[in-house]
Amino acid sequence: MQNRRGYAAIVLRTAAAFLALTVSGFALGQARTPAVVRLADQPAAEVCYAAVWVAEALGYFDQEGIKIDRRTYPNGPAALLDFPSGNIDAVMAGLSPIMQFAAGGGQFVMVASLTKGNAPLVGKKQFKSYADLNGRKVGTPGLGTIHDAVLFYIEKTQGLKIQRVPGKITDIAVMLDRGEVDAFIGWEPASAAAITKSKDTHYVAQWPPIANAESLQLVFQPKIAKENPDLIVRFLRASLRGMDYIKANSKDNVAEILAKKMNDPAAKPIAVMALGSVNVTDPRLDMPSTRIILQTISEQGKIPKELVTNIDAWLGKYLDYSFLQKAEQSKK
């Protein structure tokens, strides 16, 4: 009887140990399964979203248990148009289209700024300033983009009249080379790439005439913010580490990483040039320039004027820094 009891105890202990190993193994397997974030961006935009792509290349998202599923749309408005479908989890896009989306009833949570500047004007070398393009044809990557808003601001403040030629960012660069437009305003590194490929071209103006011009933000689905807020915190923590790397390293080092993301290691000089058009290390919105841009798109008739009577209050309905604050605190 004692032998049988001893044998039964051994069997029970063995079964319990096996169950514990199975459960822990299952948990470990679950922990190793990354959370996929379907992230929307635009073509030839690796430099203006440098913080995210550098962080991905250095494995920071892997360390946070996140895998990025990159979804590329022609421009920011196109990505936001698809946002309500639930096909994407987050969008990297311009302030102008994001807030036009909000004005139309779109729902999102804005969690960080990714880029400032990022509206270089590229044109023939005969043109030295915006004023030189008065009455000329200028390409723009869509009438709802931040770039079109900057162009309107330039017209208004400098008393100019420019002929807009909308098109895909890759198309308007080719149009410049063919002489179909005299210049174009776009994002990086598409703009730098056009300079290296087009004949007799340069930066007419590498930065817009708005101090620290707010450009691109990161927005998430409200459902994710409510049901899985830690995912956003982890995403931002990885992005912040990407910003830290950019601040601590040379443009050459950063450009080498971005060129690989562009699937063209030979594009390193293009990425170096493009990094001179952007500020990609400040995760909070620049409010003075934000107010200018939102007032501008109101004057364009893209959003109702009543929405910009108190811009900070309106933006505050969507902007939530709590995720960023937790990411900053936990990163330390």
C-alpha positions in Angstrom: 0.0 0.0 0.0 2.8 2.4 0.9 4.6 1.6 -2.4 1.4 2.3 -4.3 0.9 5.6 -2.5 4.5 6.6 -3.1 4.1 5.7 -6.8 0.9 7.7 -7.1 2.6 10.7 -5.5 5.5 10.5 -7.9 3.0 10.3 -10.8 1.1 13.4 -9.5 4.3 15.4 -9.1 5.5 14.4 -12.5 2.1 15.4 -14.0 2.2 18.7 -12.2 5.7 19.4 -13.3 4.8 18.6 -16.9 1.7 20.8 -16.7 3.8 23.7 -15.3 6.4 23.3 -18.1 3.6 23.2 -20.7 1.9 26.3 -19.4 5.2 28.2 -19.0 6.2 27.1 -22.5 2.9 28.3 -23.9 3.3 31.6 -22.1 6.8 32.0 -23.4 5.6 31.3 -26.9 2.8 33.8 -26.5 5.3 36.4 -25.2 7.5 35.8 -28.3 4.6 36.5 -30.7 5.0 40.1 -31.7 2.1 42.5 -31.8 1.6 43.6 -35.4 1.0 47.3 -36.0 -0.3 48.1 -39.5 1.3 51.5 -40.0 0.5 53.8 -42.9 3.0 56.2 -44.5 3.7 57.6 -48.0 6.2 56.6 -50.7 9.7 57.9 -50.6 9.2 59.1 -47.0 11.9 57.2 -45.1 13.8 60.4 -43.9 10.8 62.3 -42.7 9.8 59.3 -40.6 13.4 58.6 -39.6 12.7 58.1 -35.9 10.5 55.1 -36.6 12.6 53.5 -39.3 15.8 53.9 -37.4 14.2 52.4 -34.4 13.0 49.5 -36.5 16.4 48.9 -38.1 18.1 48.9 -34.7 15.7 46.3 -33.3 14.0 48.6 -30.8 10.5 47.5 -31.9 11.5 43.9 -31.7 12.6 44.5 -28.1 9.2 46.0 -27.4 7.4 42.9 -29.0 6.2 44.9 -32.0 6.4 44.1 -35.7 5.6 46.9 -38.1 3.5 46.1 -41.2 4.2 49.0 -43.4 1.3 50.2 -45.6 2.2 52.8 -48.2 -0.4 55.3 -49.5 0.0 58.0 -52.2 -0.2 60.7 -49.5 -1.6 61.5 -46.1 -5.2 62.2 -47.1 -5.3 58.8 -48.9 -4.2 57.0 -45.8 -6.7 58.8 -43.6 -9.5 58.1 -46.0 -8.8 54.4 -45.3 -8.4 54.9 -41.6 -12.1 54.4 -40.6 -12.2 51.0 -42.4 -10.0 49.6 -39.7 -7.5 48.3 -42.3 -4.7 50.2 -40.5 -3.8 50.7 -36.9 -1.8 53.9 -37.1 -1.0 56.6 -39.6 2.0 58.9 -40.0 0.8 61.9 -41.9 0.7 65.7 -42.1 -1.0 68.0 -39.6 -3.1 69.5 -42.3 -4.8 66.3 -43.6 -5.1 64.9 -40.1 -7.1 67.9 -38.9 -9.1 68.1 -42.1 -10.0 64.5 -41.3 -11.0 65.6 -37.8 -13.1 68.4 -39.2 -15.0 65.9 -41.3 -15.9 63.8 -38.2 -12.9 61.4 -38.3 -11.8 59.9 -35.0 -8.3 59.2 -33.9 -5.8 59.8 -31.0 -2.8 61.9 -31.8 0.1 60.7 -29.7 3.2 62.5 -30.9 4.9 64.7 -33.4 7.4 63.0 -35.8 8.7 65.7 -38.0 9.1 69.4 -38.3 10.1 71.3 -41.5 9.8 68.7 -44.3 8.5 71.0 -47.0 11.5 71.8 -49.2 10.9 73.7 -52.4 12.9 72.1 -55.3 13.3 73.9 -58.6 15.5 74.9 -61.5 18.7 76.7 -60.4 17.5 79.9 -62.1 15.1 80.3 -59.3 16.5 81.5 -56.0 13.4 82.3 -53.9 9.7 81.7 -53.6 9.2 85.2 -55.2 11.0 84.0 -58.3 8.2 81.5 -58.8 5.4 84.1 -58.9 3.0 83.0 -61.7 5.0 79.8 -62.4 3.9 76.2 -62.2 4.7 74.4 -59.0 4.0 70.8 -58.3 2.3 69.7 -55.1 1.7 66.2 -53.8 -2.0 66.7 -53.3 -4.3 69.6 -52.5 -5.0 68.3 -49.0 -1.4 67.9 -47.9 0.6 69.9 -45.4 2.8 71.0 -48.4 -0.2 72.6 -50.2 -1.0 74.4 -46.9 2.6 75.8 -46.7 2.4 76.9 -50.4 -0.8 78.8 -49.7 0.8 80.4 -46.6 3.7 81.5 -48.8 1.3 83.0 -51.4 -0.6 84.9 -48.8 2.3 86.3 -46.8 4.5 87.1 -49.8 1.7 88.3 -52.2 2.4 85.7 -54.8 0.2 83.7 -57.2 1.4 80.2 -58.0 0.0 77.8 -60.5 -0.5 74.5 -58.6 0.0 71.2 -60.4 -1.1 68.3 -58.1 0.3 64.9 -58.6 2.0 61.9 -56.9 5.3 62.8 -55.3 7.2 60.5 -57.7 5.4 62.0 -60.7 6.0 65.7 -59.9 9.7 65.0 -59.6 9.7 63.6 -63.1 7.6 66.5 -64.3 10.3 68.9 -63.0 12.9 67.0 -65.0 10.8 67.2 -68.1 10.2 70.9 -67.7 6.5 70.5 -67.1 6.7 72.4 -63.8 9.3 74.9 -62.7 9.5 73.6 -59.1 7.7 71.4 -56.6 7.2 71.3 -52.9 7.4 67.9 -51.3 8.7 65.7 -48.6 12.0 64.0 -47.9 13.9 62.0 -49.2 11.8 62.3 -52.4 12.9 65.9 -52.8 16.6 65.2 -52.3 16.4 62.3 -54.8 14.9 64.6 -57.4 17.8 67.0 -57.0 20.3 64.2 -57.7 18.3 62.9 -60.7 16.9 66.0 -62.3 18.9 68.3 -64.5 20.0 71.7 -63.2 18.0 71.6 -60.0 18.5 72.6 -56.4 16.8 73.5 -53.2 15.1 76.9 -53.9 14.3 76.8 -50.2 15.1 73.9 -47.9 12.9 75.0 -45.0 9.5 76.6 -45.1 9.3 80.3 -43.9 7.5 79.2 -40.7 9.7 78.9 -37.6 10.0 75.2 -36.5 7.1 74.4 -38.9 5.0 71.5 -37.5 4.7 68.9 -40.2 4.0 65.2 -39.4 2.3 63.4 -36.5 1.5 59.9 -35.4 -2.2 58.9 -34.8 -3.6 55.7 -33.6 -7.1 54.1 -33.7 -9.2 55.2 -30.7 -10.0 51.5 -30.0 -6.3 50.7 -29.6 -5.9 53.7 -27.3 -8.8 52.4 -25.1 -8.2 48.6 -25.2 -4.5 48.3 -25.6 -2.8 51.5 -24.4 0.4 49.7 -23.5 0.9 49.0 -27.2 1.1 52.7 -28.0 3.4 53.3 -25.0 5.8 50.6 -26.3 5.6 51.9 -29.9 6.5 55.4 -28.6 9.3 54.1 -26.4 10.9 52.5 -29.4 10.5 55.7 -31.4 12.0 57.8 -28.7 15.0 55.5 -28.7 15.2 56.1 -32.4 15.2 59.8 -31.8 17.9 59.4 -29.2 20.1 57.5 -31.7 19.6 60.3 -34.3 20.6 63.0 -31.8 23.7 61.0 -30.7 25.0 60.0 -34.1 26.2 61.7 -37.3 24.1 62.3 -40.3 26.3 59.8 -42.1 25.4 57.0 -39.6 21.7 57.8 -39.7 21.7 58.1 -43.5 23.3 54.7 -43.8 20.4 53.1 -41.9 17.8 55.0 -43.9 19.4 54.1 -47.2 18.9 50.5 -46.4 15.3 51.1 -45.5 15.0 52.8 -49.0 16.3 49.4 -50.4 19.2 51.3 -52.0 22.5 51.4 -50.0 23.8 53.8 -52.7 21.2 56.3 -51.6 23.2 57.3 -48.5 24.2 60.7 -50.0 20.5 61.4 -50.8 19.5 60.6 -47.2 22.3 62.8 -45.8 21.1 65.7 -48.0 17.5 65.1 -47.0 18.3 65.1 -43.2 19.1 68.8 -43.7 15.4 69.5 -44.4 13.8 68.0 -41.3 13.8 68.0 -37.5 12.9 64.4 -36.5 13.8 64.4 -32.8 11.1 66.5 -31.1 8.1 64.4 -30.1 5.9 67.3 -29.0 4.0 69.6 -31.4 5.3 73.1 -32.0 2.2 75.1 -31.1 3.0 78.5 -32.7 3.5 76.9 -36.1 0.6 74.5 -35.5 -1.7 77.5 -35.0 -0.4 79.2 -38.2 -1.0 76.0 -40.3 -4.5 75.4 -39.0 -5.5 79.0 -39.5 -4.1 78.7 -43.0 -6.1 75.7 -44.0 -9.2 77.4 -42.6 -8.5 80.4 -44.9 -8.2 77.9 -47.7 -11.7 76.7 -46.9 -10.6 73.2 -46.0 -12.0 73.4 -42.5 -14.8 75.5 -41.0 -13.5 78.8 -39.5 -15.3 78.2 -36.2 -12.9 75.3 -35.5 -9.9 77.7 -35.4 -11.4 80.2 -33.0 -9.7 78.2 -30.2 -7.2 76.0 -31.9 -5.7 74.7 -28.7 -9.0 73.5 -27.4 -10.0 71.9 -30.7 -6.6 70.1 -31.1 -6.9 69.1 -27.4 -9.8 66.9 -28.2 -7.5 64.6 -30.2 -4.0 65.2 -28.8 -3.1 62.9 -25.9 0.4 63.1 -24.4 -0.3 60.6 -21.7 1.2 57.7 -23.8 4.3 59.8 -24.6 4.8 60.7 -21.0 4.7 57.0 -19.9 7.1 56.1 -22.7 9.5 58.8 -21.6 9.3 57.8 -18.0 9.8 54.1 -18.6 12.6 54.7 -21.2 14.7 56.3 -18.4 
